[in-house]
Structure formats: C-alpha cells, structure tokens
Amino acid sequence: MSQTHPTHPPHRPLPWRLEGYICNYAITPWSSTVNNQSTTNTAAMSRSRYFGLSNPFTSNSTTTMFFQRLFAMANYSSSSSPKTSIQALYDTCKNNLTPSSSPSPQLIHDLSSKLDTLGPADVGLREENQEDDRGHGFSMPNIPSRIDRWAQPITYVELSESDSFTMCMFCFPTSSVIPLHDHPGMTVLSKVLYGSLHVKGYDWVEPPCIKISKGISRAPVRLAKLSVDKVLSAPCTTSVLYPNTGGNLHCFTAVTSCAVLDILTPPYEESAGRKCTYYRDYPYSSFRNGDEPIDGKEDEYAWLEEIETPDDLYMRQGMYAGPPIQI
C-alpha cells in the first residue's frame, strides 16, 4: 500500500485558478517509506509539471531535513497502528462511493458521523496556526511574514482524488470568498474544522423559470430559491448538499480564518456533464413581472446569471501534512 498526498490528474482541471503554491515546494516530488518500502510520489511529480512549477529546493539540505521530519509519520506500520479517523473516512468513501450513483441516506449518515468527529489535528492542521489570517492553515517553514495578510489567497489541499470522489480542504483567510457556484449532479459533505464560515446556498426553482433580457447584453437569468443562509462555526455538525436540494449552488465567505474539509461525490468532471459554473445573484425584484411560480416571501428568491470564472478567484496549492492515508 502507498501513502496518498495531494494529487490531481491532468485530465480533470480544477474549477478555479491555482496560483502556484505555498513556498514552491508543497507539490514537488518526495520519497517516503511505508511498511519498509521506499515509494516516490509520481502523482506529485505530474502535478508539479502540470502547473509548471519548478523545485528550487531539490539540493537544499535544510529542506531535505524538513521533508524527512514532515513525512516521518509515514514510517510506521499500519498493521501495528490503530486506524486514524481520516483513514476510516477515506476507507468508507473508497468502499462505498461510485461515479454513477448518489450515496444512500445511510451512507450519508455514516460519512457525516465520521466527519463530525474530525478536528484540525486529524488532518494535520496545527492549533497555533488557526489565527493566522494568511490562510495557510498548516505549518510550513520560511513563509514570508511581511506579506499583506489580506492579499493572501485561499489554500487548496487535496487529500484524495478518484473517479468516485474528491476529498479536499480549503483554508480561508478572514474575509476571503469562494463565489456562488454549482455542483451539477453531485452530493457534497462539508465539515468546518476551525473558525467561522458564512454559507449562502440556492436551489433551482422547478420547472425552470428563465428570463431573457431584451435589448440588454446580458446572459439569461434563472429563478432560484434560497436554501441556506447561515454562519457555521466550529465545532459544528457536517453540512450536506444534494443534486437538487440543500443549497446545491452556494458561496462561502470566511467570517474568521477557517478551514473546511469537503467530500464531493462524484467529483467535477466536465466530460461527464459535471462542470463547475459560477453565477451572479440578483434580487427577485430585479426581473419580477408577477407570473413567477414563487411560494413564500420574495426575499427567499433570487435570479441567477451565469458568469465566467471570476478573474480574482485564485487559490494556492498546499500539501496535506496529516496522518498518512493508505490507498
């Protein structure tokens, strides 16, 4: 068996821009020993090439020592160590999730129960870094201390990727935002690990109610109903969105520095019709004409306009530094 670390196959591009990474070596190749066998993370090498990153630290002995310390956790035998919480979660995903069907209510309950028990330490996030507004969320040496904290992007950390699911983390600096976007045909479980996060989510009104603006160069707008509008503060239970309910179109805003662990099933895959699309929301009154099929207060509805991926949406790549996951 081998240890998994952030990997993302080149054929499945991320639905956001990656700014390169933390300190330029978070996604460089590394070797570790698992069950007395030396392994090289070739997927990390592919990712490094995919994002066009170089490894300026290859011959740096200080960095080598850092990686030896960082991955010393991989030098234990899984047969003699108890299963970690993140390993139990991964095993449940691997053994039960499929790319062709939605998870059953019982499986959702099982995954949610496992996610509910996770804290920052279970995925390698260090307590002393939780107030760090740079959004790194985990310990990395030599990070510049004078960078404007408000200019720091969100950090994306991938734990596992397959045709059936993606398990990943987002580490947010205060006030950072992931704009309104959808999850077509997908189920997503989200667990706030630390901090506070505002979540606003919509679901489409069915049958579709679409307005086309006449004489204005604007994309059509479609009516959606507000499903979620709340702040999640750790410790809290797992949130779940479904293909048609639960706020499938949502946006995240960091009230404080925070981190979220997500399981997306099946994962984004444009060739399978699961492309991530971004939206702008307008108040219901903006396009109201009185014949819309609303049920409730007007402020519970909004018109959503499809937009291009926002130019200012950048994420930096981080490395998973928690307990090793045997795949």
N, C-alpha and C positions, 0 to 999 in steps of 0.2 A: 504494500500500500504506500501511497505517497501523500505528501502534505500539500494542501491547496493554499494558494495565495491569490491576490488579485489577478484575474485573467479575463480577457475579453476577446473572443475570436474576431479576426478582421472582417468576417462576413456579416457581423451583426454590429453596425456602428451605433455608438451611444447617441441618445436623443438630445444631447447637449454638447457644448464645446468643452473640451478638456484643455486647460491652459498649460499643460506640460506636467507639472507635478510639484511635489514638495522636495526641495533641495536637490532635484535632478537625479536622485538615486533611488527613489522609492519604487521604481518599477524596472530597475536594472536586474540583470541575471544574478542569481545567487545559488549557492550549493548548501545543502544541509544533510544531516544524517538522520534517517528514520529507520528504526528497527535494524540498526547496524549496517545500513546500506546507504551509500552516498548517492544523492539524487540532485539533478540540476533542473531548475525551473525553466524549461524551454518555452513554456507559455509566456513567462515574463519576458524572455528574450524577444518573442514575437511581438508582444505588446510594445516593447521598447522601440522596435523597428517601426511598428505600425504608427506610433505617434512621433516618429522621427527624433527620438531622444538619444543623446549620447551618454556615455558613462565616464565622466571626468574623474571618477574616484577609483578606477579599477586598480591602480597601483598604489593607492594610499593606504598605508599600514594602519592608520588610525581608523579609517572607515572599515577596513577588514576586521579589526578588533570589534568595532561596533556591531557589524553583522553577526560575528561569532557570538556576541552576547545576546543580540536580539533573537537569534534563532536557536539558542541553547535549549530552549523549551522543546525543540523537536527531537532532542537526543534521548528521549525516554521511550520505553517500550509500551505500546498500547495495551499489551497483554497484562502488564503489571500495574497499570494506572487506571483509576476509575474513569468512566466516560464523562467528559465535560458536558456542561449544559449546551454549549454551541455544537458539540458533536452530536448530541441527542437530537437537536433541532435539525441539523443537516441530514442525519440518517432518516428522520421522518419525512423530510422533503424528498430525498432521493428515492426512498422505497415506495412512495405513495403518489407523488405528483406526476402528471403526464402532460405532454404538449397538446393533447387533443380533447381534453375534458376539464371541466371545472371541478375543484375539490368538493367533496361531500361536506354536509354540515358537520358530521362527526370529525372529519379530518380538520376542518377549520377550527373546531373546538380544541382538538388536540394540539394543533400548531399554536393557537392563541395561548393555551395554557403553558406551553413551553416558553413562548416569548415573554409571557408575564413574569416569569422567574428571572429573566436576564437583567443584569445590571451592567454598568460600564466596564467593570473589571473582567466580566465574562467574555468580552470581545477585544480586550487589550487597550481600552481607554483608561487613562490614568486620572485618578481623582484630582490631583493637583493641577491638571490642565483644563478642568472644566470651566474655569473662569477666564480662560484665555480667549479673547474675542477674535483671534486670528482664524478660528475655525479649524485648526489642525486636529484637535481632539485627542491626539496621542503624542507620545514623546518622540521627538526627532532632534538630533544634535545640530548645532550650528545654524539654527533658524535665525535669520536676522531679527534683531529685537527692535529696530527703529522703523520698521515698515508701518505705514499708516494702517491701523487695525481695521478701519472702515473700508479700506481698499482690498481687503483680502477676500478671495473667492470662497465658495463652498468647497469642501473637500469630499471627493467621492472615493469610497473604499469598497472594492468588490471582494466578497468572501468566496463566492462560488457562482459559476455560470454553466448552464446546460440548456438543452432544448426544452426542458420541462420547467425550469425556474431560474430566477436570478436572486441571489441573496447578497445584499449590499448595505452599506451605511452611508449616510450623509452627515457631515459635521458642519454645522452652520455658525458663522459669526453672528453676533447680535445684529438684527435688522435686515439680514440677508433674505433673499426671496427666491423661491422656485415658482415661476409664473404659472398661471392656470393652464393645465394640460390634461390630456385624457389617457385612458388605459383601455383601448378597444378590445373587448372580449377577454379581459384579464381580471383576476382577483388579486388584490394587494393587501398584505397584512403589514401594519406599521406599528413599531414599538418605540416610543420616546425613551431613550436611555438616560438622559440627563437634560436639565434645562426646561424651557417652556417654548412651545411652538403653536402658532395660530394656524388652524386649518379651516379653509373655506372650500366647500365642495358642492357641486351641482350634479343633477341627473337630467337627461333629456326628457322633455315632455313628449309623450307618445299618444296618438300618432304625431309625426314631426310637424311642427308649426314653423314655417320659414318665411321670412320677409326679404324681398329683393328691393333695394333702394333704386328708385327711378331718377335718372339724371345725376346720380352721385357715384363717383368711382369708389365703391366700397363692396367688399365681399358680402354675400347674403348673411343674414343673421338668423339664428335658430333659438327657439324658446327653450329655456331650461329652468328647472325648479331647484331652489336652494335646499340642500340636504344636510349639510354640516356647516356650522359656523361657530367654532369654539376654540379655546386655548387648552392644549394638552400639556400638563406639567408632570414631570417625573417625580415620584413613581406613579404610573397610571397603567391602566389595562391596555391591551392591544386594540387598535382600530382596524376595521376591515372594510374595504370597498369591493363591490361586486361588478360584474359586467354592465348591469343596468340599474343598480341601486347602491346606496351607501356613499354617494358622492364620487362617482367614477371620474368626474372632471374636477380636479382640485388644484389649489395653490397653497404653498407653505410660506409662512413668514416667521422668522425667528424672533420671538419676544425677548429672549436672552440667548446667549451662546447655548447650543444644544446639539444633540446627536440623535439620529433616527435609524433604526435597523428595519429594512424593508425586505419582504419576500414577495416577488412578483411572479405569478404563475398563470398561464405560460408567459415567458418573457417577451419583451418587444422583439418583433421580427417582421420587418416591412414586407418581405416576400409572402408572409402568411396573413397579411392584412392587419398586422398589429404595429402600425406606425404611430409614433408619438406626435400629436398635433397640439399646437399652442393656440390659445384663444384670448380675446379681449371681451370683458363683460360690460354690458350697458344696462342701466336701469330699465325696468319694464316700461315705464312711461315714455322712453325714447322712441319706441316704434309701436305704441299701442294704437289700435283702431277699434277696439271694442268687441271683436269677434274671436278673440283668442280663448282657447279652452282652459282657463285658469280655475283653480279650485282653492280658494284661500285668499290671503292678503297679497296685494300687488308687490309688496316688498319681499315676498318669498320667491319672486320670479325675476329672471334676467334674460337678456338677449346676448347670445354668444357669437362672436365673429372670429372666424379662423384667421390666424396671422402666421407670418413666418417665425422661425425660431428667433427670439429676441437677440439682438446684437450684443447686449450687455450680459447675457447669460453665459458665464464662464465657470468652469469647475476645475479644480486641480486634482490630480491623481494622488491618492495616498496608498500606503501599504498596510495591509492587515497585519497586526502585530500581536494578536491574541493567541489563545491556545491553538495548537495545530489541529487541522481538520483532516481526518483520514478519509480519502475518497475511494 
